[in-house]
């Protein structure tokens, strides 16, 4: 599977239809359909549009570097346990 096809499939898994992807990127829907089915021939500008949309629709990852809870929260958690 080529990278363009993978990008389109990932966007579709997030609930975007080909029509929605087309509307948001300006890439004609028939072209998206060909690429999704594995046809080669994607231009760099179109791939960049898909990458930007992928970045916009990617859910945020939790901030694992968040500071620990305040001492009073920690105490309340211990008392509840």
Biotite code that builds the C-alpha atoms (Angstrom):
import biotite.structure as struc

atoms = struc.array([
    struc.Atom([0.000, 0.000, 0.000], chain_id="A", res_id=1, res_name="UNK", atom_name="CA", element="C"),
    struc.Atom([1.404, 3.415, -0.908], chain_id="A", res_id=2, res_name="UNK", atom_name="CA", element="C"),
    struc.Atom([1.641, 6.301, 1.588], chain_id="A", res_id=3, res_name="UNK", atom_name="CA", element="C"),
    struc.Atom([-1.106, 8.328, -0.116], chain_id="A", res_id=4, res_name="UNK", atom_name="CA", element="C"),
    struc.Atom([-3.513, 5.419, 0.078], chain_id="A", res_id=5, res_name="UNK", atom_name="CA", element="C"),
    struc.Atom([-2.630, 4.939, 3.755], chain_id="A", res_id=6, res_name="UNK", atom_name="CA", element="C"),
    struc.Atom([-3.307, 8.623, 4.488], chain_id="A", res_id=7, res_name="UNK", atom_name="CA", element="C"),
    struc.Atom([-6.715, 8.458, 2.838], chain_id="A", res_id=8, res_name="UNK", atom_name="CA", element="C"),
    struc.Atom([-7.627, 5.257, 4.668], chain_id="A", res_id=9, res_name="UNK", atom_name="CA", element="C"),
    struc.Atom([-6.591, 6.816, 7.996], chain_id="A", res_id=10, res_name="UNK", atom_name="CA", element="C"),
    struc.Atom([-8.790, 9.859, 7.313], chain_id="A", res_id=11, res_name="UNK", atom_name="CA", element="C"),
    struc.Atom([-11.679, 7.559, 6.365], chain_id="A", res_id=12, res_name="UNK", atom_name="CA", element="C"),
    struc.Atom([-11.232, 5.613, 9.621], chain_id="A", res_id=13, res_name="UNK", atom_name="CA", element="C"),
    struc.Atom([-11.734, 8.912, 11.456], chain_id="A", res_id=14, res_name="UNK", atom_name="CA", element="C"),
    struc.Atom([-15.151, 9.166, 9.833], chain_id="A", res_id=15, res_name="UNK", atom_name="CA", element="C"),
    struc.Atom([-14.381, 11.456, 6.898], chain_id="A", res_id=16, res_name="UNK", atom_name="CA", element="C"),
    struc.Atom([-15.995, 10.532, 3.597], chain_id="A", res_id=17, res_name="UNK", atom_name="CA", element="C"),
    struc.Atom([-14.191, 10.962, 0.292], chain_id="A", res_id=18, res_name="UNK", atom_name="CA", element="C"),
    struc.Atom([-16.528, 13.880, -0.401], chain_id="A", res_id=19, res_name="UNK", atom_name="CA", element="C"),
    struc.Atom([-15.555, 15.542, 2.897], chain_id="A", res_id=20, res_name="UNK", atom_name="CA", element="C"),
    struc.Atom([-11.848, 14.968, 2.249], chain_id="A", res_id=21, res_name="UNK", atom_name="CA", element="C"),
    struc.Atom([-12.316, 16.429, -1.229], chain_id="A", res_id=22, res_name="UNK", atom_name="CA", element="C"),
    struc.Atom([-14.153, 19.474, 0.119], chain_id="A", res_id=23, res_name="UNK", atom_name="CA", element="C"),
    struc.Atom([-11.547, 20.145, 2.790], chain_id="A", res_id=24, res_name="UNK", atom_name="CA", element="C"),
    struc.Atom([-8.490, 19.628, 0.554], chain_id="A", res_id=25, res_name="UNK", atom_name="CA", element="C"),
    struc.Atom([-9.692, 20.708, -2.884], chain_id="A", res_id=26, res_name="UNK", atom_name="CA", element="C"),
    struc.Atom([-8.627, 17.353, -4.332], chain_id="A", res_id=27, res_name="UNK", atom_name="CA", element="C"),
    struc.Atom([-11.278, 15.973, -6.729], chain_id="A", res_id=28, res_name="UNK", atom_name="CA", element="C"),
    struc.Atom([-13.177, 13.017, -5.223], chain_id="A", res_id=29, res_name="UNK", atom_name="CA", element="C"),
    struc.Atom([-12.574, 10.703, -8.226], chain_id="A", res_id=30, res_name="UNK", atom_name="CA", element="C"),
    struc.Atom([-8.813, 11.208, -7.762], chain_id="A", res_id=31, res_name="UNK", atom_name="CA", element="C"),
    struc.Atom([-9.137, 10.312, -4.056], chain_id="A", res_id=32, res_name="UNK", atom_name="CA", element="C"),
    struc.Atom([-11.044, 7.186, -5.027], chain_id="A", res_id=33, res_name="UNK", atom_name="CA", element="C"),
    struc.Atom([-8.292, 6.105, -7.434], chain_id="A", res_id=34, res_name="UNK", atom_name="CA", element="C"),
    struc.Atom([-5.601, 6.722, -4.839], chain_id="A", res_id=35, res_name="UNK", atom_name="CA", element="C"),
    struc.Atom([-7.527, 4.911, -2.108], chain_id="A", res_id=36, res_name="UNK", atom_name="CA", element="C"),
    struc.Atom([-7.791, 1.878, -4.359], chain_id="A", res_id=37, res_name="UNK", atom_name="CA", element="C"),
    struc.Atom([-4.011, 1.905, -4.748], chain_id="A", res_id=38, res_name="UNK", atom_name="CA", element="C"),
    struc.Atom([-3.553, 3.685, -8.081], chain_id="A", res_id=39, res_name="UNK", atom_name="CA", element="C"),
    struc.Atom([-0.274, 5.570, -8.272], chain_id="A", res_id=40, res_name="UNK", atom_name="CA", element="C"),
    struc.Atom([0.291, 9.097, -9.450], chain_id="A", res_id=41, res_name="UNK", atom_name="CA", element="C"),
    struc.Atom([-0.280, 11.442, -6.516], chain_id="A", res_id=42, res_name="UNK", atom_name="CA", element="C"),
    struc.Atom([1.296, 14.875, -6.792], chain_id="A", res_id=43, res_name="UNK", atom_name="CA", element="C"),
    struc.Atom([3.366, 16.358, -3.975], chain_id="A", res_id=44, res_name="UNK", atom_name="CA", element="C"),
    struc.Atom([1.002, 19.307, -3.441], chain_id="A", res_id=45, res_name="UNK", atom_name="CA", element="C"),
    struc.Atom([-1.991, 17.000, -3.059], chain_id="A", res_id=46, res_name="UNK", atom_name="CA", element="C"),
    struc.Atom([-0.111, 14.755, -0.636], chain_id="A", res_id=47, res_name="UNK", atom_name="CA", element="C"),
    struc.Atom([0.773, 17.817, 1.454], chain_id="A", res_id=48, res_name="UNK", atom_name="CA", element="C"),
    struc.Atom([-2.919, 18.757, 1.573], chain_id="A", res_id=49, res_name="UNK", atom_name="CA", element="C"),
    struc.Atom([-3.753, 15.263, 2.827], chain_id="A", res_id=50, res_name="UNK", atom_name="CA", element="C"),
    struc.Atom([-0.967, 15.431, 5.436], chain_id="A", res_id=51, res_name="UNK", atom_name="CA", element="C"),
    struc.Atom([-2.290, 18.768, 6.722], chain_id="A", res_id=52, res_name="UNK", atom_name="CA", element="C"),
    struc.Atom([-5.817, 17.372, 7.000], chain_id="A", res_id=53, res_name="UNK", atom_name="CA", element="C"),
    struc.Atom([-4.434, 14.290, 8.758], chain_id="A", res_id=54, res_name="UNK", atom_name="CA", element="C"),
    struc.Atom([-2.665, 16.538, 11.274], chain_id="A", res_id=55, res_name="UNK", atom_name="CA", element="C"),
    struc.Atom([-5.852, 18.579, 11.814], chain_id="A", res_id=56, res_name="UNK", atom_name="CA", element="C"),
    struc.Atom([-7.967, 15.490, 12.479], chain_id="A", res_id=57, res_name="UNK", atom_name="CA", element="C"),
    struc.Atom([-5.503, 13.571, 14.651], chain_id="A", res_id=58, res_name="UNK", atom_name="CA", element="C"),
    struc.Atom([-6.798, 13.430, 18.237], chain_id="A", res_id=59, res_name="UNK", atom_name="CA", element="C"),
    struc.Atom([-4.474, 15.124, 20.727], chain_id="A", res_id=60, res_name="UNK", atom_name="CA", element="C"),
    struc.Atom([-2.300, 12.881, 22.825], chain_id="A", res_id=61, res_name="UNK", atom_name="CA", element="C"),
    struc.Atom([-2.488, 13.260, 26.604], chain_id="A", res_id=62, res_name="UNK", atom_name="CA", element="C"),
    struc.Atom([0.248, 15.369, 28.171], chain_id="A", res_id=63, res_name="UNK", atom_name="CA", element="C"),
    struc.Atom([2.303, 12.878, 30.131], chain_id="A", res_id=64, res_name="UNK", atom_name="CA", element="C"),
    struc.Atom([4.528, 15.655, 31.420], chain_id="A", res_id=65, res_name="UNK", atom_name="CA", element="C"),
    struc.Atom([1.694, 17.248, 33.422], chain_id="A", res_id=66, res_name="UNK", atom_name="CA", element="C"),
    struc.Atom([2.673, 18.239, 36.953], chain_id="A", res_id=67, res_name="UNK", atom_name="CA", element="C"),
    struc.Atom([1.601, 15.912, 39.775], chain_id="A", res_id=68, res_name="UNK", atom_name="CA", element="C"),
    struc.Atom([-1.612, 16.626, 41.617], chain_id="A", res_id=69, res_name="UNK", atom_name="CA", element="C"),
    struc.Atom([-1.538, 19.116, 44.463], chain_id="A", res_id=70, res_name="UNK", atom_name="CA", element="C"),
    struc.Atom([-0.889, 17.582, 47.933], chain_id="A", res_id=71, res_name="UNK", atom_name="CA", element="C"),
    struc.Atom([-4.507, 18.073, 49.045], chain_id="A", res_id=72, res_name="UNK", atom_name="CA", element="C"),
    struc.Atom([-5.713, 16.112, 45.994], chain_id="A", res_id=73, res_name="UNK", atom_name="CA", element="C"),
    struc.Atom([-3.274, 13.317, 46.771], chain_id="A", res_id=74, res_name="UNK", atom_name="CA", element="C"),
    struc.Atom([-4.499, 13.191, 50.382], chain_id="A", res_id=75, res_name="UNK", atom_name="CA", element="C"),
    struc.Atom([-8.141, 13.077, 49.252], chain_id="A", res_id=76, res_name="UNK", atom_name="CA", element="C"),
    struc.Atom([-7.323, 10.196, 46.902], chain_id="A", res_id=77, res_name="UNK", atom_name="CA", element="C"),
    struc.Atom([-5.620, 8.270, 49.709], chain_id="A", res_id=78, res_name="UNK", atom_name="CA", element="C"),
    struc.Atom([-8.556, 8.814, 52.064], chain_id="A", res_id=79, res_name="UNK", atom_name="CA", element="C"),
    struc.Atom([-11.006, 7.635, 49.407], chain_id="A", res_id=80, res_name="UNK", atom_name="CA", element="C"),
    struc.Atom([-9.065, 4.439, 48.791], chain_id="A", res_id=81, res_name="UNK", atom_name="CA", element="C"),
])
